[in-house]
Amino acid sequence: SRHPTRKYSVKSKSPPEVKPIPPMDYEQASVDSFDSASRAVAEMLTKPEHLDSLDQIRMKVARKKATVESQLRNAVQTQLDGVQNGLDLLKDSTLTVKDIKESMLQVEAVYKQCEELSDVMGPIKEVNRRFQQLRITNTHINNIFGVPHVVSEIRTLLEERNLLYAHQLLAELEHTRDELLVQLHYGVDAYVDRNTALHRYFEPLVELSDSLAQQLWLIIDRVTENVVDNPVEVVTALRIVQREEKADRCIADSLTEKNITISLIPNRPKKWRSKCVDVMDRSILTKFNELQPGDIIENKDWLDEYLTEVATVCFQDLKAMKENGESCFPPDYDILDFFVQRYQVSLKKVVADLVASDLNARDIIKLMVWIGDVRQSFREALRIDLEQHGPLIDQTLEKDLQSTCVEQVKWNINEMVSKMIQTEKEDWLSHELPQEDSNGCFYTTVALLLFEMVDQNLSAMSMFGLDTKEKVLQSCLSAVEAFQDRYRVEIQETFEEHISSGRNTPPLFFLYMIAITNNCKSCIEFSEQLKKRFITEYGGDIRLNSETSRIFIRMCESFEKLGLDCCDKVVKILFEDLTPLVDGLMTKERWLQKPIDILNKLEGTLVDYNGDLGRLKPAYHSHAIVQIQKKVFKAYIEAMMKKKIVLKKKDDRQKAASFIKEESHKLGNMFQRLSHATNPKYTQVLEDLASLLHSSLENMPYIIGGFAGRCPDLKYNHVVAILAMRGDLNKNGCQKLMERTTLRPNQTGDKEEEEEIEDPTRYSSRARAKKKERSILSEVDVTNPWSLF
């Protein structure tokens, strides 16, 4: 081939323009120097005594001048040496450029003389090309003549599944064929003839390569099983694929080097790595296509079984690839990430297909729970994030499904609440004792089941965001509030039925009322645990929104109120047995003549019932004892104010007062033994009332005044009713006596009581404390005591 004549020329560059240096003004420089010297001398001789050191100053200046002159000489000499070196280099560069220019002219002349040499050397080039072909053929002569034998041996090895050695022999024959074909078609007259003797001779290699590939793809198709059961086969297959990829690159580089752009080699490039990836892709797709839901109509658990099967397959395959596959595959395959990406796509398709199949609300909840479980289990067990390449479900669709799940949760909760109340009511009617906890307290399972239901629904929504889960929490809490209302109604109806039946139906309702009371306390504890756990699971720094907090507070207060109401019902049932005994108080036959008999029976009954009351939780047990104490003392005082007996004789009044004081102490001690929460002041009230019976009428106004000072709840009517028991006062005498006291007829309450009537919502901690401080007389109401005279 000919090339255009190249001409070379050296262009000289013009020297840079040098700006002229302006002439120096020597006169001005002389004036400046003189001024500078004058200032320097003035600074040195600031005082007259400095003249004594004039010689030293002169010597110092002379030394400094000599030093400066020496430095100046050295600087000038250095500059001169640099200029000299630069001139020498410039001279050498000029000579070098001149030599190069002459050499380029010589090369150009020689090049022009060799323009026709290519045409003359053409036959020699052809001979050289044929020589190269023959040389390479001679190099591979043994392989060429051994092709039939080697092909037969390769077939045998493939049948024996000795793939690595079979590929080694096959690769040697393919290498021989490839080099021969490249040399055959290399040259000016290069062309491709697929029907040459060389192609036909090596044609069996294509069939052997396809057979080898088929066996490799069978191994790769079951790679998730083979990496566990037979990792050697997987490694062998991948080594063969790697070698073929290297052979493809070598052939491509050889063709590029020889400037051959046409395809010469049969079945090249093989691209076995791409085919390997395609085989794994098809294997995953086939595996998921084979996982089909069962009979939807006949099998109600078809979705559970299908989702379990899908999750099991994914988990086992990814576990196998993580634990065994990564050690079998070369690092550049990034095989675990490859499988995670493919399985994420397949799982997303499974979810999309199920959603498109019009699942009902229950199945949607199962699907959403399954998605959350799959995310969490793969993350915890395998440290694999299935959503690192994208979510398993579209966000918009997920939000719609979440709304459906929330509505279904509400319906499920309401159904479960109805069943729990029905089951609880059936327990009340049974003849078996309630269950006991480790402390011996009765309970039923309704509280545990109720909050297990809430916990299960919240756990089912664990894959949702905080906002959605809080909505589910609100729905659960609202259902608990609905449970409270229905529970209260059922308790009231069963309680009324129990009382109306003479406490025969249900037979063990008293014990179940104790269990119900304890259930309320358990519900409060479960509510606090639920709130604390919900906040802890989603970060300790979050706060429940105001609506959820209000529901929690309202729910706990409602359970507290219901527990106290149930405790009061327990006391009421118990007091049914005490009523006959209390009715005998302040009567001549049953009390005045044998008072110890009533008190002993009362104490025995209370002690007997305390065995059952001990099944209450401590807070409710104390409350029950306090209420019983209040009822007993109230009944005692009311019996005194009903004028069941008239004490006309002084001895009877002394005897009755003594009995009352004695019984008040015994009752006080008894209630203190039952619970330290009881009020010891009730005893003092009875003693003060007893003093109104036996004290003289002359001292009565003073006694009443002291009593009123100690007990602000003492009213006019109370005193009149007690005085009515005395047989030594008529109505007029009593009125005159009362006029001498500070009490007045229309006194109904103190200031705090009037404020409570005016503002019923005022029930602060201070008000509750004051209410607790009120005496037992605040519970006793006497409307018309003058009718007793």
KERO-471620 format. One line per field, with one value per residue (C-alpha): y, z, x; residue number from 1. Coordinates in pm, whole numbers, always signed. Example, Ala and Ser with C-alpha at 12.3 -4.5 7.8 and 13.67 -1.06 7.14 Angstrom:
<recs>
c2: c(-450:-106)
c3: c(+780:+714)
c1: c(+1230:+1367)
num: c(1:2)
</recs>
This chain:
<recs>
c2: c(+0:+355:+640:+1015:+1187:+1350:+1680:+1803:+2164:+2339:+2673:+2919:+3116:+3488:+3589:+3749:+4127:+4284:+4602:+4882:+4968:+5335:+5540:+5586:+5932:+5943:+6286:+6183:+5862:+6065:+6290:+5986:+5820:+6134:+6164:+5800:+5830:+6141:+5959:+5663:+5887:+6074:+5746:+5639:+5970:+6055:+6152:+6348:+6050:+5848:+6054:+5858:+5542:+5706:+5488:+5173:+5293:+5363:+5015:+4855:+5046:+4955:+4583:+4601:+4781:+4517:+4241:+4403:+4455:+4088:+3972:+4202:+4064:+3705:+3781:+3946:+3656:+3405:+3594:+3603:+3226:+3160:+3374:+3191:+2847:+2964:+3080:+2745:+2551:+2771:+2707:+2327:+2331:+2518:+2258:+1969:+2118:+2156:+1788:+1669:+1872:+1716:+1363:+1419:+1529:+1211:+994:+1165:+1097:+726:+692:+821:+562:+275:+361:+79:-181:-303:-419:-596:-775:-901:-1259:-1280:-1178:-1453:-1710:-1589:-1620:-1976:-2054:-1931:-2148:-2452:-2378:-2359:-2668:-2854:-2742:-2896:-3195:-3446:-3299:-3291:-3660:-3753:-3582:-3898:-4074:-3772:-3712:-4071:-4031:-3709:-3881:-4153:-3896:-3711:-4033:-4090:-3729:-3654:-3306:-3127:-3366:-3388:-3010:-3004:-3235:-3049:-2715:-2841:-2950:-2623:-2427:-2617:-2559:-2190:-2118:-2308:-2119:-1783:-1856:-1991:-1673:-1424:-1218:-983:-1235:-1332:-1475:-1719:-2055:-2271:-2580:-2627:-2957:-2802:-2711:-3055:-3226:-3044:-3048:-3307:-3051:-2843:-3143:-3228:-2868:-2871:-3201:-3063:-2746:-2950:-3132:-2806:-2646:-2945:-2881:-2505:-2557:-2723:-2504:-2433:-2807:-2891:-2636:-2831:-3190:-3185:-2861:-3025:-3049:-2684:-2574:-2792:-2641:-2287:-2356:-2475:-2165:-1942:-2113:-2071:-1701:-1669:-1855:-1618:-1318:-1472:-1544:-1193:-1039:-1255:-1151:-787:-807:-950:-693:-965:-839:-1138:-1442:-1730:-1974:-2202:-2168:-1870:-1669:-1923:-1667:-1946:-1710:-1527:-1862:-1973:-1665:-1727:-2087:-1975:-1714:-1974:-2214:-1957:-1866:-2232:-2301:-2024:-2125:-2476:-2330:-2288:-2241:-2544:-2580:-2247:-2371:-2696:-2604:-2312:-2304:-2279:-1936:-2040:-2349:-2162:-1876:-2119:-2318:-2004:-1874:-2214:-2241:-1889:-1935:-2269:-2151:-1822:-1998:-2250:-1975:-1775:-2063:-2273:-2088:-1794:-2030:-2212:-1911:-1667:-1331:-1136:-1328:-1171:-1473:-1399:-1052:-1206:-1455:-1195:-969:-1249:-1379:-1027:-994:-1334:-1265:-930:-1107:-1362:-1079:-890:-1202:-1276:-918:-927:-1248:-1054:-1183:-1131:-917:-1210:-1333:-983:-972:-1311:-1182:-864:-1058:-1300:-1014:-874:-1217:-1282:-948:-1001:-1369:-1326:-1020:-1191:-1547:-1483:-1115:-1061:-761:-880:-520:-389:-397:-267:-324:-650:-451:-107:+163:+281:-73:-139:+161:+44:-305:-162:+25:-299:-479:-216:-247:-626:-604:-394:-653:-942:-770:-706:-1069:-1189:-954:-1098:-1452:-1365:-1215:-1514:-1753:-1545:-1555:-1933:-1954:-1759:-2021:-2314:-2515:-2505:-2262:-1982:-2023:-1911:-1724:-1777:-1554:-1746:-1471:-1576:-1477:-1574:-1582:-1296:-1028:-1234:-1328:-970:-830:-1130:-1044:-685:-802:-1051:-791:-544:-813:-896:-532:-519:-474:-153:+194:+361:+563:+256:+51:+328:+329:-44:+23:+281:+31:-232:+8:+121:-244:-283:+12:-151:-467:-265:-141:-485:-643:-392:-461:-840:-809:-594:-824:-1135:-961:-863:-1216:-1353:-1126:-1185:-1564:-1555:-1588:-1932:-1858:-1858:-2083:-1954:-1600:-1451:-1612:-1516:-1157:-1168:-1301:-1028:-762:-900:-907:-530:-487:-722:-523:-204:-373:-515:-170:-12:-290:-254:+120:+85:-195:-6:+300:+92:-105:+211:+411:+550:+910:+890:+999:+854:+1101:+1278:+1064:+737:+874:+985:+639:+476:+708:+672:+294:+259:+487:+290:-39:+116:+233:-102:-282:-69:-120:-494:-480:-295:-566:-826:-631:-605:-981:-1041:-794:-994:-1242:-964:-792:-1028:-974:-598:-587:-726:-434:-193:-437:-548:-920:-981:-712:-562:-894:-1087:-847:-1074:-1328:-1086:-955:-1304:-1409:-1090:-1144:-1511:-1432:-1165:-1386:-1666:-1437:-1293:-1627:-1558:-1188:-1288:-1404:-1038:-853:-647:-309:-443:-648:-334:-148:-428:-439:-60:-70:-350:-155:+152:-46:-218:+102:+285:+12:+26:+406:+388:+124:+366:+645:+440:+416:+42:+51:+314:+337:+494:+366:+507:+160:+58:+369:+294:-68:+21:+281:+32:-228:+20:+124:-235:-344:-44:-145:-506:-410:-167:-429:-688:-464:-361:-729:-777:-473:-185:+38:+57:+379:+369:+695:+511:+366:+714:+815:+525:+610:+974:+865:+631:+920:+1096:+808:+796:+1156:+1388:+1638:+1929:+1848:+1745:+2079:+2072:+1709:+1781:+2084:+1881:+1607:+1857:+2004:+1664:+1555:+1833:+1589:+1569:+1722:+1845:+1552:+1298:+1425:+1442:+1082:+960:+1157:+994:+665:+818:+775:+1083:+1344:+1441:+1640:+1982:+1904:+1786:+2102:+2320:+2115:+2149:+2524:+2537:+2377:+2521:+2285:+2410:+2220:+2303:+2226:+1978:+1994:+2192:+2438:+2184:+1973:+2275:+2353:+1999:+2037:+2364:+2222:+1844:+1832:+1940:+1615:+1693:+1499:+1757:+1710:+1332:+1357:+1573:+1332:+1046:+1241:+1268:+1071:+788:+1029:+1189:+861:+864:+1065:+1130:+1318:+1360:+1269:+1435:+1157:+928:+1111)
c3: c(+0:-72:+166:+88:+107:+439:+457:+766:+835:+1139:+1214:+1406:+1679:+1714:+2043:+2300:+2298:+2567:+2722:+2756:+3107:+3188:+3272:+3643:+3803:+3986:+4141:+4306:+4425:+4582:+4765:+4892:+5013:+5201:+5371:+5469:+5610:+5810:+5970:+6055:+6219:+6412:+6548:+6658:+6829:+7023:+7337:+7396:+7571:+7249:+7104:+7328:+7133:+6791:+6703:+6781:+6566:+6276:+6302:+6318:+6007:+5824:+5901:+5786:+5466:+5393:+5448:+5213:+4943:+4971:+4935:+4635:+4465:+4521:+4384:+4072:+4014:+4051:+3795:+3552:+3588:+3518:+3205:+3084:+3133:+2951:+2653:+2638:+2646:+2376:+2155:+2205:+2133:+1808:+1694:+1794:+1600:+1297:+1316:+1351:+1048:+838:+957:+868:+520:+480:+600:+356:+71:+167:+200:-153:-284:-116:-248:-510:-281:-161:-510:-552:-212:-278:-379:-83:+153:+9:+53:+412:+482:+352:+551:+868:+791:+737:+1050:+1266:+1096:+1167:+1532:+1566:+1340:+1624:+1732:+1372:+1311:+1657:+1615:+1557:+1854:+2083:+1978:+2073:+2405:+2477:+2415:+2661:+2922:+2880:+2933:+3250:+3356:+3373:+3249:+3344:+3161:+2867:+2839:+2856:+2554:+2372:+2440:+2291:+1970:+1950:+1999:+1711:+1489:+1580:+1500:+1170:+1066:+1158:+952:+666:+631:+724:+435:+160:+1:+328:+299:+484:+339:+579:+365:+353:+435:+757:+867:+787:+961:+1289:+1263:+1548:+1792:+1767:+1862:+2155:+2274:+2269:+2461:+2723:+2752:+2799:+3096:+3243:+3220:+3395:+3687:+3687:+3655:+4000:+4144:+4475:+4548:+4400:+4604:+4913:+4784:+4521:+4527:+4331:+4020:+4053:+4086:+3787:+3573:+3671:+3598:+3249:+3197:+3312:+3069:+2780:+2863:+2855:+2521:+2377:+2477:+2332:+1995:+1986:+2062:+1795:+1528:+1627:+1613:+1262:+1159:+1080:+1138:+1002:+1205:+1129:+1418:+1439:+1762:+1873:+2086:+2306:+2577:+2828:+3124:+2983:+2912:+3267:+3405:+3169:+3289:+3653:+3561:+3388:+3679:+3930:+3703:+3652:+4024:+4103:+3816:+3962:+4298:+4241:+4498:+4581:+4546:+4663:+4699:+4889:+5086:+5323:+5416:+5057:+5109:+5424:+5254:+4938:+5118:+5350:+5051:+4873:+5183:+5249:+4896:+4906:+5250:+5169:+4835:+4967:+5272:+5044:+4826:+5129:+5316:+5022:+4696:+4765:+4818:+4489:+4260:+4167:+4348:+4030:+3995:+4321:+4326:+4651:+4535:+4200:+4369:+4612:+4320:+4121:+4421:+4508:+4157:+4183:+4528:+4409:+4122:+4366:+4582:+4281:+4143:+4479:+4518:+4165:+4249:+4464:+4807:+5091:+5390:+5603:+5328:+5277:+5644:+5607:+5302:+5475:+5784:+5560:+5388:+5723:+5851:+5535:+5563:+5930:+5917:+5621:+5786:+6122:+6016:+5698:+5735:+5394:+5303:+5042:+4965:+4888:+4517:+4567:+4782:+4767:+4718:+4573:+4833:+4699:+4692:+5036:+5182:+5032:+5171:+5510:+5522:+5439:+5711:+5969:+5888:+5905:+6240:+6377:+6265:+6402:+6739:+6775:+6695:+6945:+7214:+7173:+7202:+7509:+7693:+7607:+7730:+8045:+8121:+8079:+8333:+8586:+8560:+8620:+8941:+8935:+9130:+8943:+8861:+9108:+9042:+9227:+9513:+9557:+9399:+9188:+8823:+8491:+8157:+8003:+8090:+7953:+7639:+7586:+7585:+7404:+7131:+7125:+7127:+6846:+6627:+6693:+6618:+6298:+6195:+6292:+5931:+5898:+5985:+6321:+6205:+6077:+6382:+6608:+6419:+6484:+6849:+6869:+6714:+6967:+7258:+7134:+7122:+7479:+7580:+7409:+7601:+7925:+7853:+7767:+8056:+8299:+8166:+8189:+8542:+8652:+8498:+8649:+8985:+8991:+8892:+9169:+9433:+9314:+9323:+9684:+9585:+9440:+9072:+8963:+9247:+9281:+9164:+9484:+9412:+9046:+9149:+9334:+9016:+8809:+9048:+9014:+8635:+8637:+8818:+8573:+8282:+8425:+8458:+8106:+7973:+8130:+7997:+7650:+7644:+7770:+7526:+7232:+7305:+7370:+7045:+6838:+7020:+7370:+7248:+7069:+7223:+7156:+6992:+7212:+7105:+7189:+7523:+7609:+7525:+7749:+8038:+7992:+7964:+8283:+8475:+8352:+8462:+8799:+8843:+8730:+8974:+9264:+9160:+9150:+9487:+9626:+9482:+9664:+9985:+9914:+9863:+10181:+10375:+10289:+10553:+10802:+10770:+11006:+11267:+11222:+11246:+11598:+11720:+11967:+12046:+12399:+12337:+12097:+12199:+12542:+12715:+12531:+12328:+12301:+12103:+11813:+11814:+11811:+11523:+11337:+11392:+11300:+10978:+10880:+10959:+10757:+10461:+10494:+10370:+10042:+10048:+10080:+9720:+9621:+9517:+9804:+9692:+9646:+9966:+10165:+9988:+10064:+10435:+10458:+10295:+10525:+10826:+10707:+10648:+10989:+11181:+10974:+11043:+11412:+11423:+11219:+11460:+11746:+11565:+11486:+11851:+11854:+12230:+12496:+12791:+13063:+13352:+13430:+13478:+13132:+12985:+13168:+13058:+12694:+12683:+12829:+12573:+12288:+12400:+12452:+12113:+11938:+12069:+11968:+11622:+11580:+11683:+11459:+11149:+11230:+11228:+10894:+10733:+10849:+10597:+10818:+10999:+11378:+11424:+11382:+11732:+11881:+11709:+11873:+12210:+12175:+12078:+12377:+12604:+12491:+12642:+12997:+13061:+13280:+13111:+13286:+13121:+12791:+12606:+12690:+12584:+12254:+12193:+12247:+12024:+11747:+11777:+11731:+11459:+11221:+11052:+11364:+11279:+11477:+11367:+11473:+11832:+11846:+11721:+11989:+12264:+12158:+12297:+12642:+12829:+13047:+12775:+12596:+12274:+12442:+12680:+12394:+12196:+12489:+12539:+12175:+12190:+12443:+12187:+11878:+11644:+11448:+11287:+10917:+10913:+10625:+10544:+10565:+10321:+10123:+10074:+9943:+9702:+9570:+9504:+9322:+9118:+9076:+8847:+9132:+9229:+9266:+9480:+9758:+9744:+9748:+10050:+10232:+10142:+10287:+10611:+10662:+10957:+10945:+11047:+10701:+10570:+10812:+10716:+10961:+10804:+11076:+11421:+11604:+11482:+11724:+12029)
c1: c(+0:+109:+120:+123:+457:+512:+696:+863:+964:+1099:+944:+1163:+997:+1062:+1224:+992:+978:+1200:+1075:+1343:+1457:+1401:+1722:+1803:+1784:+2117:+2064:+1739:+1900:+2184:+1936:+1739:+2057:+2166:+1827:+1831:+2184:+2084:+1794:+2014:+2279:+2009:+1874:+2225:+2317:+2001:+2196:+2528:+2688:+2651:+2943:+3177:+3097:+3141:+3439:+3244:+2955:+3195:+3345:+2998:+2884:+3205:+3153:+2793:+2899:+3160:+2902:+2652:+2915:+3018:+2656:+2610:+2919:+2803:+2454:+2595:+2834:+2546:+2341:+2630:+2685:+2316:+2323:+2632:+2469:+2155:+2358:+2539:+2210:+2062:+2363:+2338:+1962:+2018:+2270:+2034:+1743:+1964:+2072:+1710:+1604:+1880:+1782:+1417:+1516:+1719:+1427:+1193:+1433:+1467:+1086:+1035:+1276:+1077:+731:+730:+890:+547:+449:+778:+742:+386:+484:+719:+435:+212:+487:+535:+163:+155:+466:+292:-9:+208:+410:+97:-45:+278:+255:-92:-25:-60:-396:-517:-451:-582:-922:-1132:-977:-1007:-1370:-1454:-1275:-1464:-1796:-1699:-1599:-1927:-2119:-1914:-1984:-1612:-1686:-1367:-1134:-1373:-1371:-991:-963:-1238:-1071:-740:-914:-1109:-789:-627:-929:-951:-584:-603:-916:-764:-452:-661:-861:-590:-462:-567:-800:-962:-1310:-1531:-1618:-1817:-1784:-1410:-1247:-1118:-1472:-1602:-1313:-1374:-1754:-1800:-1660:-1979:-2191:-1961:-1972:-2351:-2360:-2124:-2332:-2649:-2498:-2370:-2714:-2869:-2634:-2696:-3073:-3072:-2800:-2982:-2996:-2655:-2459:-2573:-2581:-2303:-2103:-1815:-2033:-2132:-1770:-1672:-1948:-1849:-1480:-1573:-1790:-1501:-1260:-1499:-1539:-1159:-1145:-1406:-1193:-875:-1041:-1187:-846:-679:-929:-898:-517:-528:-793:-1050:-1404:-1600:-1705:-1471:-1507:-1811:-2011:-1801:-1841:-2022:-2122:-2173:-2176:-2480:-2643:-2563:-2743:-3035:-3063:-3076:-3339:-3555:-3507:-3637:-3929:-4019:-3999:-4248:-4477:-4494:-4606:-4977:-5256:-5467:-5841:-5980:-6337:-6284:-5971:-6028:-5660:-5540:-5382:-5195:-5060:-4963:-4788:-4609:-4484:-4362:-4185:-4027:-3891:-3748:-3596:-3434:-3294:-3154:-3014:-2841:-2694:-2579:-2419:-2292:-2345:-2115:-1822:-1893:-1939:-1662:-1691:-1767:-2094:-2224:-2450:-2636:-2738:-2841:-3075:-3210:-3299:-3464:-3658:-3772:-3917:-4086:-4231:-4361:-4536:-4686:-4824:-4958:-5130:-5293:-5417:-5557:-5749:-6003:-5906:-6149:-6059:-5941:-5711:-5574:-5478:-5309:-5121:-5006:-4901:-4713:-4530:-4423:-4315:-4112:-3936:-3855:-3760:-3524:-3368:-3318:-3232:-3032:-2934:-3094:-3306:-3553:-3649:-3301:-3394:-3748:-4057:-4251:-4573:-4643:-4688:-5025:-5160:-5016:-5198:-5528:-5475:-5382:-5713:-5894:-5699:-5788:-6159:-6137:-5955:-6243:-6495:-6287:-6247:-6618:-6692:-6434:-6566:-6915:-6784:-6573:-6870:-7086:-6815:-6767:-7139:-7141:-6857:-7067:-7342:-7108:-7077:-6697:-6483:-6307:-5939:-5672:-5350:-5021:-5144:-5468:-5683:-5981:-5996:-6147:-5968:-6163:-5903:-5616:-5810:-5917:-5567:-5422:-5670:-5542:-5180:-5238:-5403:-5122:-4863:-5047:-5008:-4639:-4529:-4729:-4612:-4661:-4964:-5149:-5060:-5182:-5512:-5537:-5454:-5733:-5975:-5870:-5906:-6247:-6350:-6224:-6441:-6738:-6652:-6661:-7011:-7146:-6957:-7112:-7462:-7418:-7278:-7571:-7831:-7676:-7637:-8005:-8102:-7881:-8036:-8392:-8341:-8236:-7872:-7930:-7880:-7604:-7492:-7133:-7191:-7048:-6712:-6735:-6807:-6475:-6312:-6481:-6353:-6000:-6042:-6087:-5757:-5587:-5729:-5579:-5240:-5261:-5354:-5047:-4825:-4976:-4915:-4559:-4475:-4625:-4412:-4100:-4127:-4145:-3880:-3884:-3892:-4230:-4557:-4898:-5127:-5377:-5675:-5498:-5379:-5731:-5866:-5604:-5687:-6063:-6035:-5828:-6062:-6361:-6205:-6122:-6480:-6618:-6388:-6508:-6871:-6818:-6646:-6948:-7174:-6963:-7018:-7389:-7420:-7223:-7438:-7747:-7629:-7553:-7890:-8079:-7810:-7807:-8184:-8155:-7946:-8106:-8387:-8467:-8500:-8212:-7966:-8016:-8069:-7788:-7573:-7270:-7473:-7537:-7181:-7033:-7252:-7164:-6795:-6813:-6998:-6744:-6446:-6602:-6663:-6313:-6182:-6360:-6275:-5910:-5940:-5968:-5656:-5511:-5646:-6001:-5981:-5904:-6183:-6432:-6343:-6372:-6714:-6830:-6709:-6894:-7214:-7196:-7134:-7393:-7648:-7557:-7608:-7929:-8062:-7996:-8180:-8492:-8604:-8635:-8606:-8701:-8464:-8679:-8473:-8136:-7993:-8110:-7950:-7625:-7638:-7712:-7434:-7191:-7294:-7251:-6903:-6798:-6930:-6775:-6431:-6482:-6600:-6311:-6055:-6215:-6202:-5845:-5751:-5924:-5760:-5544:-5723:-6032:-6125:-6067:-6265:-6594:-6547:-6524:-6849:-7035:-6886:-6994:-7345:-7353:-7262:-7584:-7781:-7647:-7531:-7736:-7965:-7794:-7458:-7614:-7563:-7192:-7157:-7338:-7113:-6797:-6936:-7015:-6667:-6504:-6746:-6857:-7094:-7312:-7651:-7949:-8166:-7900:-7903:-8284:-8312:-8069:-8243:-8569:-8435:-8418:-8739:-8683:-8750:-9065:-9087:-9104:-8822:-8608:-8678:-8579:-8264:-8166:-8214:-7930:-7691:-7519:-7704:-8003:-8295:-8237:-7866:-7816:-7447:-7128:-6983:-6785:-7097:-7289:-7005:-7015:-7387:-7328:-7037:-7068:-6762:-6533:-6370:-6003:-5756:-5808:-6183:-6146:-5917:-6171:-6447:-6249:-6207:-6586:-6718:-6969:-7246:-7226:-7370:-7668:-7974:-8260:-8551:-8818:-8685:-8983:-9208:-9022:-9172)
num: c(1:2:3:4:5:6:7:8:9:10:11:12:13:14:15:16:17:18:19:20:21:22:23:24:25:26:27:28:29:30:31:32:33:34:35:36:37:38:39:40:41:42:43:44:45:46:47:48:49:50:51:52:53:54:55:56:57:58:59:60:61:62:63:64:65:66:67:68:69:70:71:72:73:74:75:76:77:78:79:80:81:82:83:84:85:86:87:88:89:90:91:92:93:94:95:96:97:98:99:100:101:102:103:104:105:106:107:108:109:110:111:112:113:114:115:116:117:118:119:120:121:122:123:124:125:126:127:128:129:130:131:132:133:134:135:136:137:138:139:140:141:142:143:144:145:146:147:148:149:150:151:152:153:154:155:156:157:158:159:160:161:162:163:164:165:166:167:168:169:170:171:172:173:174:175:176:177:178:179:180:181:182:183:184:185:186:187:188:189:190:191:192:193:194:195:196:197:198:199:200:201:202:203:204:205:206:207:208:209:210:211:212:213:214:215:216:217:218:219:220:221:222:223:224:225:226:227:228:229:230:231:232:233:234:235:236:237:238:239:240:241:242:243:244:245:246:247:248:249:250:251:252:253:254:255:256:257:258:259:260:261:262:263:264:265:266:267:268:269:270:271:272:273:274:275:276:277:278:279:280:281:282:283:284:285:286:287:288:289:290:291:292:293:294:295:296:297:298:299:300:301:302:303:304:305:306:307:308:309:310:311:312:313:314:315:316:317:318:319:320:321:322:323:324:325:326:327:328:329:330:331:332:333:334:335:336:337:338:339:340:341:342:343:344:345:346:347:348:349:350:351:352:353:354:355:356:357:358:359:360:361:362:363:364:365:366:367:368:369:370:371:372:373:374:375:376:377:378:379:380:381:382:383:384:385:386:387:388:389:390:391:392:393:394:395:396:397:398:399:400:401:402:403:404:405:406:407:408:409:410:411:412:413:414:415:416:417:418:419:420:421:422:423:424:425:426:427:428:429:430:431:432:433:434:435:436:437:438:439:440:441:442:443:444:445:446:447:448:449:450:451:452:453:454:455:456:457:458:459:460:461:462:463:464:465:466:467:468:469:470:471:472:473:474:475:476:477:478:479:480:481:482:483:484:485:486:487:488:489:490:491:492:493:494:495:496:497:498:499:500:501:502:503:504:505:506:507:508:509:510:511:512:513:514:515:516:517:518:519:520:521:522:523:524:525:526:527:528:529:530:531:532:533:534:535:536:537:538:539:540:541:542:543:544:545:546:547:548:549:550:551:552:553:554:555:556:557:558:559:560:561:562:563:564:565:566:567:568:569:570:571:572:573:574:575:576:577:578:579:580:581:582:583:584:585:586:587:588:589:590:591:592:593:594:595:596:597:598:599:600:601:602:603:604:605:606:607:608:609:610:611:612:613:614:615:616:617:618:619:620:621:622:623:624:625:626:627:628:629:630:631:632:633:634:635:636:637:638:639:640:641:642:643:644:645:646:647:648:649:650:651:652:653:654:655:656:657:658:659:660:661:662:663:664:665:666:667:668:669:670:671:672:673:674:675:676:677:678:679:680:681:682:683:684:685:686:687:688:689:690:691:692:693:694:695:696:697:698:699:700:701:702:703:704:705:706:707:708:709:710:711:712:713:714:715:716:717:718:719:720:721:722:723:724:725:726:727:728:729:730:731:732:733:734:735:736:737:738:739:740:741:742:743:744:745:746:747:748:749:750:751:752:753:754:755:756:757:758:759:760:761:762:763:764:765:766:767:768:769:770:771:772:773:774:775:776:777:778:779:780:781:782:783:784:785:786:787:788:789)
</recs>
